[in-house]
Amino acid sequence: MDIKIEDRKEEIEYLRMGMNMAELGVSYEQADLIIRISDRLKKLKGKFSLKDGVEIHHKWKQDWEKYYAIEA
């Protein structure tokens, strides 16, 4: 599945490229998830919980399902 160039966010794309150059192959969608988790970890400063992880993952899945439904 491809994400249109105009829909790509610079922050996500840079993380994806950096991870791939370090031979940690991740997709654009996976890089998006990593950034969402990282942002929440920074915000909570060590108080990250299972609930936080589930919320992030659920919202991430919904966002990508919506994106691909629109693209179809």
C-alpha positions in Angstrom: 0.0 0.0 0.0 1.3 3.3 -1.0 0.9 6.7 0.7 0.8 9.6 -1.7 3.8 11.8 -1.6 1.7 14.9 -0.9 0.2 13.1 2.2 3.6 12.2 3.7 4.8 14.1 6.8 8.4 15.1 6.9 9.0 13.9 10.4 7.7 10.4 9.7 9.6 10.2 6.4 12.9 11.2 8.0 12.4 8.6 10.7 11.5 5.9 8.1 14.6 6.8 6.0 16.9 6.8 9.0 15.7 3.5 10.3 16.0 1.9 6.9 19.6 3.3 6.5 20.4 1.6 9.9 19.0 -1.6 8.4 15.9 -1.6 10.6 13.4 -1.7 7.8 10.2 0.0 8.7 7.3 1.1 6.6 5.9 4.6 6.6 3.0 3.5 8.7 5.3 1.8 11.2 7.4 4.9 11.5 4.2 6.9 12.2 3.4 4.5 15.1 7.0 4.8 16.4 6.7 8.6 16.5 3.3 8.4 18.2 4.7 6.2 20.9 7.8 8.3 21.3 5.8 11.5 21.6 3.6 9.9 24.4 6.7 8.6 26.2 8.2 12.1 26.2 4.9 13.6 27.4 4.4 11.1 30.2 8.1 10.9 31.3 8.1 7.3 32.4 4.5 6.9 33.4 3.6 5.2 30.1 1.0 2.4 30.7 -0.5 -0.5 28.9 -3.6 1.7 28.5 -1.5 4.3 26.7 -0.1 1.7 24.4 -3.5 0.3 23.5 -5.0 3.8 22.9 -2.1 4.8 20.6 -2.3 1.5 18.7 -6.1 1.7 18.3 -6.1 5.4 17.1 -3.2 4.6 14.7 -5.1 1.6 13.2 -8.3 3.7 12.8 -6.3 6.5 11.1 -4.7 4.2 8.6 -7.9 2.3 7.9 -9.6 5.6 7.3 -6.8 6.8 5.0 -6.9 3.6 2.9 -10.7 3.6 2.7 -10.6 7.1 1.3 -7.9 6.1 -1.2 -9.9 3.1 -2.4 
